[in-house]
Amino acid sequence: MTAAEIVFALLGIVAMGSAVLVVTTKQIVRAALYLVVSFGAIAACFLVLTAELVAWVQVLIYVGAVVVLLLFGIMLTRAPIGPSSDLDSRNKPAAIVVAVATAGVLVTVLVSGFGDAYVNVGEQTSGSASSIGAGIFRYWVLPFEVLSVLLLAALVGAIVLSRTDIGPPKDGDA
């Protein structure tokens, strides 16, 4: 095994471990922080695969936007910060069986489909940063902007719904 393969495997273990912690912790803020660790490890895996653009997109979109939006949602909805028994489910055995079965099917399909495939990461492919950037800014600017306005509207809506001092004036107010 090369050093890159060892680092990739270690990062995969970190990503899997933190993903398990996301779904098993009883504190929602810690779950969000474990999610940051998992996304960061996945971005580092992309860096090991020399896909720098995909790694930075992973960091900017998932770590920078999704987790921040999740934390804003937690803060604005006044979710419990400490341990909460509401986050625990009695379906853990069934969930474990379904998760193991799904992982088994996924691994079987991937190994049977790509078991003998080899990718030389040193060769240049058509997915370079310049061609991806040109495609994004040529064809996908409008959907990207529509999505950003939608996320902004959702954030403003969450603020309006969570604040009690926003609303029409009462009869006694002038």
C-alpha positions as CSV (number, residue, x, y, z in Angstrom):
1,M,0.0,0.0,0.0
2,T,1.2,3.5,-0.8
3,A,1.1,6.4,1.7
4,A,-1.8,8.0,-0.2
5,E,-3.9,4.8,0.2
6,I,-3.1,4.6,3.9
7,V,-4.1,8.3,4.4
8,F,-7.3,7.7,2.3
9,A,-8.2,4.7,4.5
10,L,-7.6,6.6,7.7
11,L,-9.7,9.5,6.5
12,G,-12.4,7.1,5.5
13,I,-12.4,5.6,9.0
14,V,-12.6,9.1,10.5
15,A,-15.5,10.0,8.2
16,M,-17.4,6.7,9.0
17,G,-16.7,7.1,12.8
18,S,-18.0,10.6,12.9
19,A,-21.0,9.7,10.8
20,V,-21.9,7.0,13.3
21,L,-21.5,9.6,16.1
22,V,-23.9,11.9,14.2
23,V,-26.7,9.4,14.3
24,T,-26.0,8.0,17.8
25,T,-25.4,11.1,19.9
26,K,-28.2,12.5,22.0
27,Q,-27.1,16.1,21.8
28,I,-28.1,17.8,18.6
29,V,-25.4,20.5,18.6
30,R,-22.7,17.8,19.0
31,A,-24.3,15.9,16.1
32,A,-23.9,19.0,13.9
33,L,-20.3,19.3,15.0
34,Y,-19.6,15.6,14.2
35,L,-21.2,16.3,10.8
36,V,-18.6,19.0,10.3
37,V,-15.9,16.4,11.0
38,S,-17.4,13.9,8.7
39,F,-17.7,16.4,5.8
40,G,-14.1,17.6,6.5
41,A,-12.8,14.1,6.3
42,I,-14.6,13.5,3.0
43,A,-13.2,16.7,1.6
44,A,-9.7,15.5,2.7
45,C,-10.4,12.3,0.8
46,F,-11.0,14.3,-2.3
47,L,-7.7,16.1,-1.8
48,V,-5.9,12.8,-1.6
49,L,-7.6,11.8,-4.9
50,T,-6.2,15.1,-6.4
51,A,-9.7,16.5,-6.9
52,E,-9.0,19.9,-5.3
53,L,-12.1,21.6,-6.9
54,V,-14.5,19.0,-5.5
55,A,-12.8,19.2,-2.1
56,W,-13.2,22.9,-1.9
57,V,-16.8,22.7,-3.1
58,Q,-17.4,20.1,-0.4
59,V,-16.0,22.5,2.2
60,L,-17.8,25.5,1.0
61,I,-21.2,24.0,0.4
62,Y,-21.5,21.3,3.0
63,V,-19.3,22.5,5.8
64,G,-19.8,26.2,5.2
65,A,-23.5,26.3,4.2
66,V,-25.4,23.2,5.2
67,V,-24.0,22.9,8.7
68,V,-24.3,26.6,9.4
69,L,-27.9,26.5,8.2
70,L,-28.5,23.5,10.5
71,L,-27.0,25.4,13.4
72,F,-29.1,28.4,12.6
73,G,-32.1,26.2,12.6
74,I,-31.2,24.8,15.9
75,M,-30.7,28.2,17.5
76,L,-33.8,29.8,16.0
77,T,-36.2,27.0,16.8
78,R,-35.0,26.9,20.4
79,A,-34.2,23.2,20.2
80,P,-32.9,21.7,23.4
81,I,-29.1,22.1,23.7
82,G,-28.3,19.4,26.2
83,P,-29.1,15.7,26.1
84,S,-32.6,15.0,25.0
85,S,-34.6,11.7,25.4
86,D,-36.7,12.8,22.4
87,L,-33.8,12.1,20.1
88,D,-33.6,8.4,21.1
89,S,-35.7,5.9,19.2
90,R,-36.8,2.5,20.2
91,N,-36.2,1.2,16.7
92,K,-32.5,0.8,17.1
93,P,-32.3,-3.0,16.4
94,A,-34.4,-2.6,13.2
95,A,-32.3,0.4,12.1
96,I,-29.1,-1.5,12.6
97,V,-30.3,-4.4,10.6
98,V,-31.5,-2.2,7.7
99,A,-28.2,-0.2,7.8
100,V,-26.0,-3.3,7.7
101,A,-28.1,-4.8,4.9
102,T,-28.0,-1.6,2.9
103,A,-24.2,-1.4,3.4
104,G,-23.8,-5.0,2.4
105,V,-25.8,-4.5,-0.8
106,L,-23.9,-1.3,-1.6
107,V,-20.5,-2.9,-1.0
108,T,-21.4,-6.0,-3.1
109,V,-22.6,-3.9,-6.0
110,L,-19.6,-1.6,-5.9
111,V,-17.1,-4.5,-5.7
112,S,-18.8,-6.5,-8.4
113,G,-19.0,-3.5,-10.7
114,F,-15.6,-1.8,-10.0
115,G,-13.6,-4.5,-8.3
116,D,-10.8,-4.7,-10.9
117,A,-10.9,-1.0,-12.0
118,Y,-7.8,1.1,-11.6
119,V,-7.6,4.9,-12.0
120,N,-4.3,6.6,-12.6
121,V,-4.6,9.8,-10.7
122,G,-1.6,11.2,-12.4
123,E,-3.1,11.5,-15.8
124,Q,-5.1,14.6,-16.8
125,T,-8.8,14.0,-17.5
126,S,-11.6,16.1,-19.0
127,G,-12.8,17.0,-15.5
128,S,-10.3,19.8,-14.9
129,A,-11.1,22.8,-12.7
130,S,-11.3,25.1,-15.8
131,S,-13.7,22.9,-17.7
132,I,-15.9,22.4,-14.7
133,G,-15.9,26.1,-13.8
134,A,-16.7,27.0,-17.4
135,G,-19.7,24.6,-17.4
136,I,-21.0,25.8,-14.1
137,F,-20.8,29.5,-14.9
138,R,-22.1,29.0,-18.5
139,Y,-25.1,26.7,-17.9
140,W,-25.8,26.6,-14.1
141,V,-25.7,30.2,-12.9
142,L,-29.4,30.7,-12.9
143,P,-30.3,27.5,-11.0
144,F,-27.5,28.3,-8.5
145,E,-28.9,31.8,-7.9
146,V,-32.5,30.6,-7.6
147,L,-31.3,28.1,-5.0
148,S,-29.5,30.8,-3.0
149,V,-32.6,33.0,-3.0
150,L,-34.6,30.0,-1.8
151,L,-32.2,29.3,1.0
152,L,-32.2,32.9,2.0
153,A,-36.1,32.9,2.0
154,A,-36.0,29.8,4.2
155,L,-33.6,31.5,6.7
156,V,-35.7,34.7,6.8
157,G,-38.9,32.5,7.3
158,A,-37.2,30.6,10.2
159,I,-36.3,33.9,11.9
160,V,-39.9,35.3,11.4
161,L,-41.4,32.1,12.8
162,S,-39.1,31.9,15.8
163,R,-39.4,35.5,16.9
164,T,-42.3,36.5,19.0
165,D,-41.8,40.2,18.8
166,I,-42.3,40.3,15.0
167,G,-45.9,40.7,13.9
168,P,-48.7,43.2,13.5
169,P,-49.1,45.8,16.1
170,K,-51.6,45.2,18.9
171,D,-54.5,47.5,19.7
172,G,-52.6,49.2,22.5
173,D,-49.4,49.8,20.4
174,A,-49.1,53.0,18.4
